[in-house]
Amino acid sequence: MSLFKRLFGGGGGNAGAVESEIHDGFRIYPEPAKEAGQYRLGARIVKEVGGSEKSHHLIRADTFSNPDQAAEAAVAKAKQLIDQMGDRLFN
């Protein structure tokens, strides 16, 4: 499997599917990716800006043995990123 497929969740499927969460007008979709028996922290952050939907993919090196833990950590990291960057995420 190519590096890009592993990084962006291709071929591994999205385990631990969790409902999206809204934080300060941004919608967070936890998307942990299964990799080598672990789950890599990942999320998609979405917000409507100027009439169009903008999206930012968050991928971290952190791995977890449980997809729910990876999803929980992804939401926490996404909230931290939103608080720090706000709409600059999409620049």
C-alpha positions as CSV (number, residue, x, y, z in Angstrom):
1,M,0.0,0.0,0.0
2,S,1.3,3.4,-0.9
3,L,2.4,6.0,1.7
4,F,-0.5,8.3,0.7
5,K,-3.1,5.6,1.1
6,R,-1.8,4.8,4.6
7,L,-1.7,8.5,5.6
8,F,-5.1,9.4,4.3
9,G,-6.9,6.2,5.4
10,G,-7.1,4.5,2.0
11,G,-7.4,0.7,2.1
12,G,-7.6,0.6,5.9
13,G,-11.2,1.8,6.1
14,N,-12.4,4.2,8.8
15,A,-12.8,2.3,12.0
16,G,-14.6,3.5,15.1
17,A,-17.2,5.6,13.2
18,V,-18.4,8.3,15.5
19,E,-21.0,11.0,15.2
20,S,-19.7,14.5,14.2
21,E,-19.4,17.2,16.8
22,I,-19.8,20.9,16.5
23,H,-17.2,23.3,18.1
24,D,-17.4,27.1,17.5
25,G,-19.2,26.7,14.2
26,F,-16.9,24.0,12.9
27,R,-18.0,20.4,12.4
28,I,-15.5,17.7,13.5
29,Y,-15.6,14.3,12.0
30,P,-13.3,11.8,13.8
31,E,-11.7,9.5,11.2
32,P,-9.3,7.2,12.8
33,A,-7.4,5.1,10.2
34,K,-6.4,1.5,10.9
35,E,-2.7,1.0,10.4
36,A,-0.5,-1.9,11.4
37,G,-2.9,-3.2,14.1
38,Q,-3.3,0.3,15.6
39,Y,-5.6,3.3,14.8
40,R,-4.0,6.6,13.7
41,L,-5.5,9.8,15.0
42,G,-7.3,11.6,12.2
43,A,-10.2,14.0,11.7
44,R,-11.9,16.1,9.1
45,I,-12.8,19.7,10.2
46,V,-15.5,21.3,8.1
47,K,-17.1,24.8,8.0
48,E,-19.1,26.8,5.6
49,V,-17.1,29.9,4.6
50,G,-18.4,32.5,2.1
51,G,-21.1,30.2,0.9
52,S,-18.9,27.2,0.2
53,E,-17.9,24.3,2.4
54,K,-14.2,24.3,3.4
55,S,-12.5,21.2,4.8
56,H,-9.2,20.5,6.6
57,H,-7.8,17.0,7.2
58,L,-6.0,16.5,10.6
59,I,-3.6,13.6,10.7
60,R,-1.3,13.0,13.7
61,A,1.4,10.5,14.4
62,D,-0.4,9.4,17.5
63,T,-1.7,5.8,17.4
64,F,-4.1,4.0,19.7
65,S,-5.1,0.4,20.1
66,N,-8.8,1.2,20.3
67,P,-10.6,3.2,17.6
68,D,-12.9,4.9,20.1
69,Q,-9.9,6.3,22.0
70,A,-8.4,7.5,18.7
71,A,-11.7,9.2,17.8
72,E,-11.9,10.8,21.2
73,A,-8.3,12.1,21.0
74,A,-9.0,13.4,17.4
75,V,-11.9,15.5,18.6
76,A,-9.8,17.0,21.4
77,K,-6.9,17.8,19.0
78,A,-9.3,19.2,16.4
79,K,-10.9,21.5,19.1
80,Q,-7.4,22.7,20.1
81,L,-6.5,23.4,16.5
82,I,-9.8,25.3,16.0
83,D,-9.2,27.4,19.1
84,Q,-5.7,28.2,17.9
85,M,-6.3,28.8,14.2
86,G,-10.0,29.5,13.7
87,D,-10.8,30.3,10.0
88,R,-7.1,30.4,9.2
89,L,-7.3,26.6,8.9
90,F,-8.5,27.1,5.4
91,N,-5.9,29.6,4.1
